[in-house]
Amino acid sequence: MEKLAVSDEICLKLLALSDAPALFTLVDDNRQYLKQWLPWLDFTQSVKDSAEFIKTTHQQLHDGLGLMGGIYVKHTLVGMCGYHPIDIINGSASIGYWLAKQYQGQGIATQCVSRLIDYAFETLALNKVSLSIAEHNYKSQDIALRLGFVSKEFKPDAEFLYDHRVNHIRYWVSREEWLAHKAHIV
């Protein structure tokens, strides 16, 4: 996947090393906002760190273990969305995403996650997609519920965020549940 259309104005695109400055600037400009839910921000301190991340996404894609794309709205990078990891043997993938603060609440993340679910089931022939969401991250939980995910597992102390641990709720949707959900909303 070099580029995956999400809508007329939104696409997911594999980042090139030349995108590292834009990615770093986006992360740095949103650092305090993103720290509420993302544990990796202290490891992204320079354009070089963003370039290393981009190299990692290329390697994961090459190895069939991940597919991470930049979220572009009208050719502007506004976040990231992708699988981490893809488990081919068990036919499942977990989706992760983040958006710059100013792009929140516009349905962008919901549309990107929906498109990746379609891609998982239609192109990758997976059987199950999950989202692991912090217990008090209600915006992301709303996305999961809007897309027909079901809460399947509570994971206490699932993640360390800088100075505290957070619980996670793991949401799942199977291929059959997804098709039923899509049929219901059409």
C-alpha positions as CSV (number, residue, x, y, z in Angstrom):
1,M,0.0,0.0,0.0
2,E,1.5,3.3,-1.1
3,K,-1.7,5.2,-0.8
4,L,-5.2,4.2,0.4
5,A,-8.1,6.5,-0.4
6,V,-10.4,7.0,2.6
7,S,-12.7,9.7,1.1
8,D,-12.5,12.4,-1.5
9,E,-10.4,14.5,0.9
10,I,-8.7,11.9,3.2
11,C,-6.1,9.3,2.4
12,L,-3.6,7.1,4.2
13,K,-0.2,7.2,2.7
14,L,3.0,5.4,3.4
15,L,5.5,8.1,4.6
16,A,8.8,8.6,2.8
17,L,11.9,9.7,4.6
18,S,11.4,13.1,3.1
19,D,8.2,13.3,5.3
20,A,10.2,13.1,8.5
21,P,10.4,16.9,9.1
22,A,6.7,17.3,8.6
23,L,6.0,14.3,10.9
24,F,8.3,15.6,13.6
25,T,6.8,19.1,13.4
26,L,3.3,17.7,13.7
27,V,4.3,15.5,16.7
28,D,6.2,18.4,18.4
29,D,3.4,20.9,17.9
30,N,0.9,18.4,19.5
31,R,3.2,16.9,22.1
32,Q,1.4,18.0,25.2
33,Y,-2.0,17.1,23.8
34,L,-0.9,13.6,22.6
35,K,0.9,12.8,25.9
36,Q,-2.5,12.2,27.5
37,W,-2.7,8.8,25.6
38,L,0.5,8.0,23.8
39,P,3.6,6.6,25.5
40,W,6.2,7.2,22.9
41,L,6.5,11.0,22.7
42,D,9.7,11.2,24.8
43,F,11.4,9.0,22.2
44,T,10.6,11.5,19.5
45,Q,12.9,14.4,20.1
46,S,14.2,15.2,16.6
47,V,13.6,14.8,12.9
48,K,16.1,11.9,13.0
49,D,13.7,10.1,15.5
50,S,10.8,10.6,13.0
51,A,13.0,9.3,10.2
52,E,13.8,6.2,12.2
53,F,10.1,5.7,12.9
54,I,9.4,5.9,9.1
55,K,12.2,3.3,8.4
56,T,10.5,1.0,11.0
57,T,7.2,1.3,9.3
58,H,8.8,0.4,6.0
59,Q,10.4,-2.6,7.5
60,Q,7.2,-3.7,9.2
61,L,5.4,-3.4,5.8
62,H,8.2,-5.4,4.1
63,D,7.9,-8.1,6.8
64,G,4.1,-8.3,6.6
65,L,3.8,-7.3,10.2
66,G,2.4,-3.8,10.0
67,L,0.9,-1.2,7.8
68,M,1.2,2.4,9.1
69,G,0.2,5.4,7.0
70,G,0.1,9.1,7.5
71,I,-3.4,10.6,7.6
72,Y,-3.6,13.3,4.9
73,V,-6.5,15.7,4.7
74,K,-6.3,17.7,1.4
75,H,-2.6,16.8,1.1
76,T,-1.8,17.9,4.7
77,L,-0.4,15.4,7.2
78,V,-2.6,15.5,10.2
79,G,-1.9,12.2,12.0
80,M,-1.1,8.5,11.7
81,C,-3.2,5.4,11.4
82,G,-2.3,1.7,10.9
83,Y,-2.0,-1.8,12.1
84,H,0.4,-2.8,14.8
85,P,0.9,-5.6,14.5
86,I,-0.6,-7.8,11.9
87,D,-0.8,-11.4,13.1
88,I,-1.1,-13.4,9.8
89,I,-1.0,-16.8,11.6
90,N,-4.1,-15.9,13.7
91,G,-5.7,-13.7,11.1
92,S,-5.9,-10.6,13.3
93,A,-4.6,-7.1,13.6
94,S,-4.7,-4.3,16.1
95,I,-5.3,-0.7,14.8
96,G,-3.7,2.4,16.3
97,Y,-4.1,6.0,15.4
98,W,-3.6,9.6,16.5
99,L,-4.6,13.0,15.1
100,A,-3.4,16.5,15.7
101,K,-5.6,18.3,18.2
102,Q,-7.1,20.7,15.6
103,Y,-8.4,17.8,13.5
104,Q,-10.2,16.0,16.3
105,G,-14.0,15.7,16.3
106,Q,-14.4,15.8,12.5
107,G,-14.8,12.1,11.8
108,I,-11.4,11.7,10.3
109,A,-10.2,8.9,12.7
110,T,-13.5,7.1,12.4
111,Q,-13.2,7.1,8.6
112,C,-9.6,6.0,8.6
113,V,-10.2,3.1,11.1
114,S,-13.3,2.1,9.1
115,R,-11.2,2.0,5.9
116,L,-8.5,-0.1,7.6
117,I,-11.1,-2.6,8.8
118,D,-12.3,-3.0,5.2
119,Y,-8.8,-3.4,4.0
120,A,-8.1,-6.0,6.8
121,F,-11.0,-8.1,5.8
122,E,-11.2,-7.6,2.1
123,T,-7.5,-7.4,1.1
124,L,-5.5,-9.1,3.9
125,A,-8.2,-11.7,4.5
126,L,-8.0,-11.3,8.3
127,N,-10.7,-12.6,10.6
128,K,-10.6,-10.1,13.5
129,V,-9.5,-6.5,14.2
130,S,-9.0,-5.0,17.6
131,L,-8.5,-1.6,19.2
132,S,-6.8,-1.4,22.6
133,I,-8.0,1.8,24.2
134,A,-7.2,3.5,27.6
135,E,-10.0,3.1,30.0
136,H,-10.8,6.9,30.2
137,N,-10.1,7.7,26.5
138,Y,-13.8,8.2,25.8
139,K,-13.3,9.7,22.3
140,S,-11.5,6.6,21.1
141,Q,-14.1,4.4,22.8
142,D,-16.8,6.3,21.0
143,I,-15.1,5.5,17.7
144,A,-14.9,1.8,18.6
145,L,-18.6,1.7,19.5
146,R,-19.7,3.7,16.4
147,L,-17.9,1.1,14.2
148,G,-19.6,-1.9,15.8
149,F,-16.7,-3.1,18.0
150,V,-17.6,-5.0,21.1
151,S,-15.7,-4.7,24.4
152,K,-14.1,-8.1,25.0
153,E,-11.3,-7.7,27.5
154,F,-10.3,-5.4,30.4
155,K,-6.5,-5.2,30.9
156,P,-5.5,-3.6,34.2
157,D,-2.2,-1.6,34.2
158,A,-1.8,-2.2,30.5
159,E,0.3,0.8,29.7
160,F,2.8,3.1,31.4
161,L,2.2,6.8,30.5
162,Y,5.1,8.8,31.7
163,D,4.2,8.9,35.4
164,H,1.3,6.6,35.8
165,R,-0.2,3.3,34.6
166,V,-3.5,3.1,32.7
167,N,-6.0,0.3,32.2
168,H,-7.0,-0.6,28.7
169,I,-10.2,-2.0,27.2
170,R,-9.7,-4.2,24.2
171,Y,-12.4,-4.0,21.6
172,W,-12.8,-6.5,18.8
173,V,-14.8,-6.9,15.6
174,S,-14.9,-10.0,13.5
175,R,-15.4,-10.1,9.8
176,E,-19.0,-11.3,10.3
177,E,-19.8,-8.6,12.9
178,W,-18.3,-6.0,10.6
179,L,-20.4,-7.1,7.6
180,A,-23.5,-7.1,9.7
181,H,-22.6,-3.6,11.1
182,K,-22.1,-2.2,7.6
183,A,-25.3,-3.8,6.3
184,H,-27.2,-2.1,9.3
185,I,-25.8,1.4,8.6
186,V,-26.4,1.4,4.8
